[in-house]
Amino acid sequence: MRGAVIWLGALSFLAASAFPGALAAKPAPTNSDAVELCGNGGDGDIDVGIDACTKAIEGSPPAPQRAKLLFHRGNAYVFKEQYEAAIKDYNLAIELSDDASVPGFWGLCRAYRLKLNYDVAIGYCDAAIKLNPELGKLYAERGAAH
C-alpha cells in the first residue's frame, strides 16, 4: 500500500493544531533556544520549527549537531510537502553525520517515496537497512514504497 506513513514528529504538530489557543504569539527564540525548538518541531508550528532549525544551523554548531538539525528541518519540510528542500537537508545531514547516516537515508527514502519516485526511495531504504538492520521503521518505509 502506498498510503502516507505518519512519522512520530508529526504527532506534536497535529496535537497542537487541535488546541489553537496554545499557539499564541511567543517571543522569538534565542540561538540557544533554537536547537531545542527545532528538535521539538516548533512547539506545533511547522514554520516556527523551520525558522528555529535555520537559526540553530546558522549558529555554526559542531558537525554532528548540525546534521541532527538538518534532519529535523528536513522532517518539517516533508510535513509541508516541500520535498526538494527536505532532500537537500537530508543529503547535507548525511555528509555531516557521525552516526552512519541512518536518519538521513531514512529521510531520503521517505521524501522520494512521497514524491512517488519509488525506485530511488527503495534504494535509500536499502542503504539505511544495511547500516541498521534492526530498525523496523526502515522496513516499513521500504514496504510503503513497493
N, C-alpha and C positions, 0 to 999 in steps of 0.2 A: 504494500500500500504506500502511496506517495503522499500521504497526508502530512500535515505540519506536525513537527515534533516540538513541543513546548519545553524550553530549557528552564532550569530552575531559576536562573536570574530574572526571567520574565515574570515570575510569580510576584515579586515585590512590586513590579510596575502595575500588574493587574490589581493587586490588593489595594494599592494606593489610589487607583482610579475609582474604586468603589467608595472611597471616602474623600471627596474633592476638598473638603474643608482642611484636610491635613496638608494640602499643598499650598497653604498661604505663603505669601511672599516671605522669603528668607534672605538674610544678608548674604552677599557674595562670599564664597568660601575663600579662605586664605590658602596660600600654597600648601601649608601643612595639612589643612583640612581636605584639600583636593584629592589626595591619594585615597583617603577613607571614603569620600563621597563618590569617587569614581568606582571603587570596588563594590559599593552597595547600590549602584545603578541610579545615583542621583536622588535617592530617597523617593523613588516613584516617578520622577520626571526625567524622561529619557534625555531631553535636551540639556537639562542641568547635569546629568551624568556625563554626557559627551563633553560639555564645557569643562567639567571638573577633571576629566581624564586629560583633555588637551592642556589645561593649565598645569597639571602634575607632570605631564610629559615635557612641557616647555621648561620645567624646573631642572632639567638635566639630571634625573636620578640615575643611579648605577644601572648598568645594562639589564641585570635580572629583574629589577623592579620596573624598569621601563617596558620590558617585554610583557609583564603582567598588566600594566596599564594599557598597553596597546591591545592586548587580548580583551580586556574589559570594554574598551571603546569599540573594538570590532563587534563584540556581542551587542552593544547598543545600536550600532549601525545595522546589524542583521535585523534586530527588532523593528527598526524603522524601514526595513526593506531597501537599504542603501548598500547593496551587496558589493559594489566595486570598492567603496570606501572600506568596508569590512575586510575584503580580500587584501587590500593594501596594508591594513593594520596587522592582519594575521601574518602576512609574509614578513613584515618588519619584526614582529614578535618572534618568529622562528629564527631570524638572523641573530637576534639578541639573546635568545633563551639559553639558560643554563640547565634546563630540566628535560633535555632531549626533545623539546618542541612538541610534545603530545598535545597540549592545549591549542597551539597554533594549527597543527594539522587537522585536529578535530573541527576547529572553527572553519578552516578552508573547506573541509568536507561538507559541513552544514551550509555554508554560503553558496557553494556550487550546486548543491542539491536543490536549494531553494530557487536558484537561477535556472533550474531544470537542466543543468549540464551534468547528467548522472555519471557518465564515464569518468570525468575529471573528479567528481565527488568521491566515487568509489576508490580511485587511486589515492586520494589523500587519506581516506579512512584506512585503507590498507597500510599506508605508511605509518599512521598512528598506532594501528594494531600491532605492527612489527615492534614498535617501541614499548608498548604496554599491552600485551595480550590479555591481561586480567581486567581491563576496564570495560565493563559491559556497555556503557553508553556508546562506545565506538562501534560495536556490533549493531546496536540499534540504529545508529545513524547510517551505517553502511546498508543495512536491510531496508531502510526507508528509501535509499537511492536506487534499489533494484527494481 
